[in-house]
């Protein structure tokens, strides 16, 4: 067994020096229903917050940005736009979606929806390295760690992504950043089988299909993009375009294979290879399978025994 | 023949059926009888030799005592075993290939050991969804070999990939050299069918883009067998890269190699892998396999980039010039696939190579910010010196993931204590530098008591809450990960049975 009496000096992971976080924890306190307001981008997702809920805002500001480590430590009230503007100065970005100028880092993580470029930028849930949240008891809790790789203990960060603030209120996070590729281009074609794109192009950042038209985002080194464009030209007539097509408001979650037989509204935009669909109509309600609901209810009871965190919201009712 | 059976026949264990055995303890006999009924007599074992074998894993930790050993072949059989465990209030320990280095598979308190080695089928390769459904006993490299002709592979590639199982990779959230660009197991598993300790079968995650509810899949990965047993795993198929460039850079100091790693990342390049080996390990490897490493370099950096032809060339050129700017004495690009394979063979057999130097080793695993690599390494050498131990360093430099290798001869009096003392100081140095306890080996029993050095009591209490939501009675892999004093770390309840029974 390991030495039973390890040195107990305070490691950086244990130290929470930032007074702003402690003020936020005090503000949240330990009693009464409470919810954090971000940019209200997805405010009604998983159910509207109850009327009697006290609304608080989480602290904002970038705490530490270390491009050489590909990590950024940021308070959750910071807008994704502000974060990405700061990262862009060092030619980096994160996987977080910038859905509106008001979208916050905390909101993007609590909602957990991936960006339209998920194939190229990765999922939101893998971008979160360390999380600090305020618990139902008003305590600051840290999960994960500051390094790009870490398997120390149970994975609380994964649990927080997409939890809609029902297990803890996100205060500060460390995110993994990625370099912005040298070239990024959107192409569109009226006559290309979108499923053929995935077999033709090595790693597109997005492949969308709507109303008979295919849209492809390529990112990488210039010569590689030229090579991929030549390959795409063999399967369709592609022209360069400004960006992705407009995305309808409702979001569906299907499997990539489901999209081959998709039969939803005509205005739907399909994310090929991913399974997300944006549509003018909501997806028919999904249900948690079997004992998922059992574990979810136990988690809620463990983390929020009085049900004060974001009452009215349910990550399984989105 | 499963890996376990191969191993067993290699060490000359015939294996004895549990059906004919009585242990002298009626309670235990009842457990065994129920297990025999749930599976069949051939797949429940209780002979001393097998239990001794499965009391250990690849770590240096002892103290394990295996209870009855089961070899289920289906999810329903795992469920039946779980129900027997529940009925008799026994702990259970899932086990793959037993290659873990943190003692995660060591059975504490004579639990039922559930080996997944007979659940080793690749069930389905689903190209439309770019995933494969596999059973937990499938060996990592076997999966990649199966996928290669289809143009894909499974990205996590731990050094033990020739023997380690996908179930073990899920339990440990395994990495490997190529997770620098591709990510660890968490990024490569989208759904897991598990059996909870209470016997319910649950599908965590899903093949759809954004599965409903909490990310229980993510919570399960890396939980070291403490939340249940994975019975089927949907792994992501990663397309093989059309172009790969492998570079070997030599340096006259470990610091220069570490600085090159930081400079490459700072330049906006995320190579597929960046591995550093110091001179001692390079010499050992070279004597062992003749991989073509320079024995006179203080450190070598093995860097690999992949992608399309032009981009791979651009990145390889930039890494070469960054290396030269940082003082590389030699930069070599592998010209052939053969040369490339040989360089990797050297890296991946590093741990075999050291057997010629000392009979035993302790392989450490911490992560530090890349910028701290050189400083922490200097401390590692100093710590080993002070404890009169031989240390070699071979590590995933791109991730800041250190793997100091302490070599020793266990027969030497007092040496184990020195190894543990040095290990503790290395941990301390890593944490002080802003690092973490483990990058890929996990906590197991090895780092359990250090969890309090990284996490506050509140942090640990919340980890314990996660644990309890899956396993309220704390019977899955009892006594692991969380330090003693947390309810699920406590195996006292299991210890009430007289120890003599377990021998």
Interface residues (C-beta under 8 A of the other chain):
Chain A: X1 X2 X3 X4 X6 X7 X8 X9 X11 X12 X13 X14 X66 X67 X68 X69 X70 X71 X91 X92 X112 X113 X114 X122 X123 X125 X126 X135 X139 X140 X141 X142 X143 X145 X146 X147 X148 X149 X150 X151 X152 X153 X154 X155 X156 X158 X159 X161 X162 X163 X167 X168 X178 X179 X180 X202 X203 X220 X221 X223 X224 X227 X228 X251 X253 X254 X255 X256 X257 X258 X260 X271 X273 X274 X275 X276 X286 X287 X288 X289 X290 X291 X292 X293 X294 X295 X296 X298 X299 X302 X303 X315 X316 X318
Chain B: X61 X63 X126 X128 X129 X130 X172 X173 X175 X179 X183 X184 X186 X187 X196 X200 X201 X202 X203 X204 X206 X207 X208 X209 X210 X211 X212 X213 X214 X215 X216 X217 X218 X219 X221 X222 X223 X239 X241 X242 X262 X265 X266 X268 X269 X270 X307 X308 X309 X310 X311 X314 X315 X367 X368 X369 X370 X371 X396 X399 X400 X401 X420 X421 X423 X424 X427 X428 X431 X432 X434 X435 X436 X437 X438 X439 X440 X441 X442 X443 X445 X446 X447 X448 X449 X450 X451 X452 X453 X454 X455 X456 X458 X459 X460 X462 X463 X465 X466 X467 X468 X469 X470 X472 X481 X482
